[in-house]
């Protein structure tokens, strides 16, 4: 197990498309080590999700999960810890929902992004079990954000309005001056 360096925006690897993991390799020692390293790296950085490209591995693997987070105090139960291998997202006909998103690869910044509120998510887990699920709300936003990394897309590419993007400290200060609560970050 190891904490790996998380690549930051500007690194060209973050803009590349990741390769699928052959189903026959899901239980390999290489993939098991990758998953452990991803969880260690995500937790060390206090993240809620991490995609393999963020640590320089161009494979279609995502980990998500947290129990409690200072960033999301309103989420009492967090998000279930899960491994997504070769995830596919189908957008369902639902309204979009907007969140202030942050990213371990774009540290200390956030931006307002609108994403589908409801998705269909298909993936394999680390035990080679196939899942086909309907996901809604905050969880759907997190899965969309992390799966975007697998196609070389960062949340800054999806900003609803480029003026709604900036450093966390500056945005919080502007909100306080305006008498508003700083927004929650997805």
C-alpha positions as CSV (number, residue, x, y, z in Angstrom):
1,X,0.0,0.0,0.0
2,X,1.3,3.4,-0.9
3,X,0.2,7.0,-1.1
4,X,0.9,8.1,-4.6
5,X,1.3,11.6,-6.0
6,X,-1.9,13.1,-7.4
7,X,-1.4,14.7,-10.7
8,X,-2.6,18.3,-11.0
9,X,-4.3,20.2,-13.9
10,X,-1.8,20.9,-16.6
11,X,-0.3,17.4,-16.5
12,X,-1.0,15.9,-20.0
13,X,-1.8,12.5,-18.6
14,X,-5.0,13.9,-17.1
15,X,-6.3,14.7,-20.6
16,X,-5.8,11.2,-22.0
17,X,-8.4,8.5,-22.4
18,X,-8.0,5.5,-20.1
19,X,-7.9,1.9,-21.3
20,X,-10.5,-0.7,-20.2
21,X,-9.3,-3.4,-17.8
22,X,-9.9,-6.9,-19.3
23,X,-12.3,-8.7,-17.0
24,X,-9.8,-11.6,-16.7
25,X,-7.4,-9.1,-15.0
26,X,-9.8,-7.6,-12.5
27,X,-8.6,-9.9,-9.7
28,X,-4.9,-9.6,-10.6
29,X,-2.3,-8.6,-8.1
30,X,-1.6,-5.5,-10.2
31,X,-5.3,-4.3,-10.0
32,X,-5.6,-5.1,-6.3
33,X,-2.4,-3.1,-5.6
34,X,-3.7,-0.2,-7.7
35,X,-7.0,-0.2,-5.8
36,X,-5.2,-0.2,-2.4
37,X,-3.0,2.6,-3.6
38,X,-5.9,4.6,-4.9
39,X,-7.8,4.3,-1.6
40,X,-4.6,5.3,0.4
41,X,-4.0,8.3,-1.9
42,X,-7.6,9.4,-1.8
43,X,-7.9,9.2,2.0
44,X,-4.5,10.9,2.6
45,X,-5.8,13.8,0.5
46,X,-9.2,13.8,2.2
47,X,-11.0,13.2,-1.0
48,X,-14.3,11.5,-1.7
49,X,-13.3,9.9,-5.0
50,X,-10.3,9.2,-7.1
51,X,-9.8,7.9,-10.7
52,X,-6.7,6.0,-11.7
53,X,-5.5,8.7,-14.2
54,X,-5.2,11.1,-11.3
55,X,-2.2,9.0,-10.0
56,X,-0.8,8.5,-13.5
57,X,-2.4,5.1,-14.3
58,X,-4.5,5.2,-17.5
59,X,-6.9,2.4,-16.6
60,X,-10.7,2.7,-16.2
61,X,-10.7,2.3,-12.4
62,X,-12.4,4.6,-9.9
63,X,-12.7,4.5,-6.1
64,X,-15.2,6.5,-4.1
65,X,-16.3,6.6,-0.5
66,X,-16.2,8.4,2.8
67,X,-17.9,8.1,6.2
68,X,-17.8,11.6,7.5
69,X,-16.2,14.7,6.0
70,X,-15.8,18.3,7.1
71,X,-16.4,19.3,3.5
72,X,-19.9,17.6,3.6
73,X,-21.2,17.9,7.2
74,X,-24.8,17.6,5.9
75,X,-24.1,14.1,4.6
76,X,-24.4,12.1,7.8
77,X,-23.8,8.7,6.2
78,X,-21.2,9.8,3.5
79,X,-20.9,7.6,0.4
80,X,-20.5,3.9,0.4
81,X,-16.9,2.8,-0.4
82,X,-16.9,1.2,-3.8
83,X,-14.6,0.3,-6.6
84,X,-15.8,0.9,-10.2
85,X,-14.0,-0.9,-13.0
86,X,-14.9,-0.1,-16.6
87,X,-17.8,2.1,-15.5
88,X,-20.3,3.2,-18.1
89,X,-22.8,6.0,-17.4
90,X,-26.1,6.4,-19.2
91,X,-27.8,9.8,-18.7
92,X,-31.4,9.4,-17.8
93,X,-34.0,11.9,-18.6
94,X,-33.9,14.0,-15.4
95,X,-33.4,17.6,-14.5
96,X,-29.8,18.7,-13.9
97,X,-28.6,19.7,-10.5
98,X,-25.9,22.2,-9.7
99,X,-23.0,21.8,-7.2
100,X,-19.9,23.6,-6.4
101,X,-17.3,21.0,-7.3
102,X,-13.7,20.6,-6.2
103,X,-11.1,18.1,-7.3
104,X,-7.9,16.7,-5.9
105,X,-6.3,17.5,-9.3
106,X,-7.4,21.1,-9.1
107,X,-6.4,21.8,-5.5
108,X,-7.8,24.7,-3.4
109,X,-10.3,25.7,-6.1
110,X,-14.0,25.1,-6.9
111,X,-16.4,25.8,-9.6
112,X,-20.2,25.6,-10.2
113,X,-21.1,22.6,-12.4
114,X,-24.5,21.3,-13.5
115,X,-24.8,17.5,-14.0
116,X,-27.6,15.0,-14.4
117,X,-29.5,14.3,-11.2
118,X,-30.2,10.7,-12.2
119,X,-27.9,8.2,-14.0
120,X,-27.7,4.6,-14.8
121,X,-24.3,3.2,-13.8
122,X,-22.9,-0.1,-15.1
123,X,-19.6,-1.4,-13.8
124,X,-17.6,-4.3,-12.4
125,X,-16.4,-4.3,-8.8
126,X,-13.1,-5.7,-7.6
127,X,-14.7,-9.2,-7.2
128,X,-15.6,-9.3,-10.9
129,X,-19.3,-8.8,-10.1
130,X,-21.2,-6.8,-12.6
131,X,-23.5,-4.0,-11.3
132,X,-26.3,-2.1,-13.1
133,X,-27.8,0.6,-10.9
134,X,-29.8,3.8,-10.9
135,X,-28.0,6.5,-8.9
136,X,-29.4,9.9,-7.9
137,X,-28.5,13.1,-6.3
138,X,-25.1,13.8,-4.7
139,X,-23.8,10.3,-5.4
140,X,-24.7,10.6,-9.1
141,X,-22.7,13.9,-9.2
142,X,-19.6,12.2,-7.6
143,X,-19.8,9.3,-10.0
144,X,-20.1,11.5,-13.0
145,X,-17.2,13.7,-11.8
146,X,-14.9,10.7,-11.2
147,X,-15.8,8.9,-14.4
148,X,-15.1,12.0,-16.5
149,X,-11.4,11.6,-15.5
150,X,-11.4,8.3,-17.4
151,X,-12.1,10.2,-20.6
152,X,-9.6,13.1,-19.9
153,X,-12.3,15.5,-18.7
154,X,-11.9,17.7,-15.7
155,X,-14.8,19.5,-14.0
156,X,-13.4,22.9,-15.2
157,X,-14.4,21.7,-18.7
158,X,-18.0,21.6,-17.5
159,X,-18.3,24.9,-15.7
160,X,-21.8,26.3,-16.0
161,X,-20.4,29.9,-16.0
162,X,-16.6,30.6,-16.0
163,X,-17.2,33.5,-13.5
164,X,-18.3,30.9,-11.0
165,X,-14.9,29.4,-10.5
166,X,-12.0,30.4,-8.2
167,X,-9.9,29.7,-5.2
168,X,-11.8,28.4,-2.2
169,X,-10.5,31.2,0.2
170,X,-11.5,34.0,-2.3
171,X,-14.9,32.6,-3.0
172,X,-15.6,32.1,0.8
173,X,-14.5,35.7,1.5
174,X,-16.7,37.1,-1.2
175,X,-19.7,35.1,0.2
176,X,-19.0,36.3,3.7
177,X,-18.9,39.9,2.5
178,X,-22.2,39.4,0.7
179,X,-23.7,37.9,3.9
180,X,-24.0,34.4,2.4
181,X,-22.9,31.0,3.6
182,X,-20.0,29.6,1.6
183,X,-21.4,26.9,-0.8
184,X,-21.0,23.2,-0.2
185,X,-18.6,21.5,-2.5
186,X,-19.2,18.2,-4.3
